[in-house]
């Protein structure tokens, strides 16, 4: 698969490194050419600008920038992102583990509005970047599940493949209108993990005990 990554931070390195490792054609695009070049060298990818990453990612483009910069980065690339699968892993979580998009459109919906031709899929936002460096992320014999929210079937299938290439299992989270729930879940879990030092995984019983 041809994958473009917009961003040069930890999420870009964690996910991009795993996809490059399994043989995908990855191009890292950053506004800082030096950082993009250094990251590409570390993970076995190529380097370029954000626009080059958008154009390269004919199968998927990962948006791996802070939420505060996401719309600013995406809007000038709207034409290049037309008909692309745009994977949003951002988390709109502010000080005090507050959801910055509360009461309004989700981060994913705002990104979709900034690039109206793209097929946005919300994914990979529930885990710290260190989890994506695990090969594979399996805990007590159970592969990590990755929920996806999106509206376009082909885009969702592309992201499911990328999830499986990490050794994880994709889970259908519904349409993009449900991305707000996924982002709120991230804010809540981060608050438990970081704010309370709690084992957030322990808050839900196994499915057979969930009363379903």
GIDASUL-V875708 format. One record per backbone hydrogen bond with DSSP energy under -1.0 kcal/mol. NH is the residue of the N-H (numbers start at 1). CO is the residue of the C=O. If there is no record, write none. Layout:
# GIDASUL-V875708
nh->(NH:NH)
co->(CO:CO)
This chain:
# GIDASUL-V875708
nh->(3:4:5:6:7:13:14:15:16:17:18:19:20:21:22:23:24:25:26:27:28:29:30:36:37:38:39:40:41:42:43:44:45:46:48:53:54:55:56:57:58:59:60:61:62:63:64:69:70:73:74:75:77:78:81:83:84:86:87:88:89:93:94:97:100:102:104:110:111:112:113:114:115:118:119:121:122:123:131:134:138:139:142:144:146:148:149:150:156:157:158:159:160:161:162:163:164:165:166:167:168:169:171:173:178:179:182:183:184:185:186:187:188:189:190:191:192:193:194:196:198:200:202:203:209:210)
co->(25:60:27:62:29:9:10:11:12:13:14:15:16:17:18:20:19:1:24:3:46:5:48:32:33:34:35:36:37:38:39:40:40:26:28:49:50:51:52:53:56:2:2:85:4:87:6:66:67:69:70:71:74:75:77:117:81:119:61:121:63:91:98:94:92:99:101:106:107:108:109:110:111:115:84:86:149:88:128:131:136:142:139:137:169:171:122:174:152:153:154:155:156:157:158:159:160:161:163:164:163:144:146:148:175:176:178:179:180:181:182:183:184:185:186:187:188:189:190:191:192:198:199:200:206:207)
